[in-house]
Every structure is written in structure tokens, then in C-alpha cells.
Amino acid sequence: MATAFSDATQDRGFQYVLGYNSAEHDRLIRQAVRIAPMTERLFREAGIGAGQRVLDLGSGVGDVAMLLARLVGPSGEVLGVERDASSIARAATRVAHAGLHNVTFTQSDVNQIKSDKLFDAAVGRFILMFVPDPVSVLTSVSRLVRPGGVVAFQEPSWVPSFARTTHLPLWSSLLVAIHSTLLRSGANPEMGPDLYHVFQRVGLPAPRMHMEILLGCDLDLVQMKCDVMASMRPMADQHNVSLEALGDFKTLPERILAEAAASSSLLNFVPLVGAWTRKPH
């Protein structure tokens, strides 16, 4: 998936469904390249720009933080919050290689972030879908944003994906397997639309929102979805999600492409819902 899916979750027995190994880190980086334009459009629309101090929740391996670093420029500052040490190490290395000097990372639970200075914006991509109590998280985060500052999140909505692919049995089986694993692990696949009421429950104004869907019928897009399933396969097994209909994972992308080509069908990555608002003065 998400930001790539973020690597930030809370405790209380919840497990991040995609794991933290190097293969998952690599998957996140590949995915981030494809969906970066959609995330950048959200941040620019929200008014994130030069000189701002921005908090990035669930930084994972740093893709959103690096995107923000370029938006805020040398006079700005980005703090990435991540709970997994291996993800932070990978992110810090990437930032150094990119020559970005305005990004730092801290290891913390998203409900325990400490800062002696307020932020101009707080953002996250594929993060609230993985936390057991997004209202609590957003409440904590909004306290760290200055009055008039921006709160912007990008989360998924799976419903449109199912609606347009029922005629593709293999692709549909892959979507169902991923969706079922998310649900059984405690994640919220419809966190995108839910942002509307979650923002308001924490006292923020109703957010401006839009949905973007990455469409295509190329190997890269199909591989992205197959890689998501590969990362969450241990969790699927744990929650007794059947993968029998998918067959051999090594040939799955090619078989899906052949299925789509036979009916001249477009495929899509999970629709991304962007939502942003400003904290009241």
C-alpha cells in the first residue's frame, strides 16, 4: 500500500500488519515513488511551504519527511516520529545520502510526542488506519500545532477498489485477501472517509477532502499490490486468511496482468483520501 503504510502503531497488543524487515522497507520506498505526487498535492493545497516547522507522524523509512523537507526548504524544519528503531536508522541514512539537513527523527509512540515548540503543521500518511484510537492520537497531535496551523492526513478507502473489479476474479481475490488481513489485524481500511468525522471529534474544523486513484495496467502497479500481500503474508496466516486462490506468488503479477489484458481492464492502487484543515485560533 500506504506511505506507504506507516510504521507507527500504538501498544495495547496491536501489531503493524506489514512488519519492519528490510524487504518491507524496500517496498515502502518503491511505493512512495509512485504515490509521492498525490501526497505533495495534498500538502501544497494545505499551504505547507518554505520556512515551516512540520511534524511527520509514522515516518517509517522517511519518504514523507524527505518530501516535506523539500517543501519547507533550508529555512524550514521537519521532525519525523517513528516507533521502530530499524526504520529510523534506514530513514536517517537516506536523509544523509540525499543531503537534507533540515530533517531529524525521534523514536516515540505517536501519543507521547514531546516538543517545547509548536509546529506549523502536523501530517501523516497511512498512519491513523493502524492506530486503535485515532481520535486520541489526533487529539494529542493537534495540541502540538500552533493556532492557525495545518493538520493534514492521507489515508485509504478500499470501497471504490472493490466496486470496479468484480469481473476480475484473480485481482479481486488479491484485494479481498489484503482487505481481510487488515480487518482481522485491527486496521481500518476506510480510514480515509472517516477522517471527516475524526477531525471534528477532536475539535478541528471539518476538513477539506479529496480522493485520488492511481490507475494503470502495468507490471509496476500490479507488483506494488502483490508486494503488499507478500509483506503481510505472515499476518494473513496468523489470522487464517486463505491465500489459496492466489496460487504461486512468483507468477501472480503476470497472471493478474493477463487477466486484465483479456478484458482490456484498468487496475488501480488503493484510493487515497486526503484531508486537511487549520487549527482554530
Secondary structure, DSSP 4 states (H G I P E B T S, - for coil): --SSS-S---STT---TT--SHHHHHHHHHHHHHHHHHHHHHHHHHT--TT-EEEEES-TTSHHHHHHHHHH-TT-EEEEEES-HHHHHHHHHHHHHTT--SEEEEE--TT----SS-EEEEEEES-GGGSS-HHHHHHHHHTTEEEEEEEEEEEE--HHHHHT-TT-HHHHHHHHHHHHHHHHHT--TTHHHHHHHHHHHTTPPPPEEEEE--EE-SHHHHHHHHHHHHHTHHHHHHTT---GGG--TTTHHHHHHHHHHHTT--EEPPPEEEEEEE---
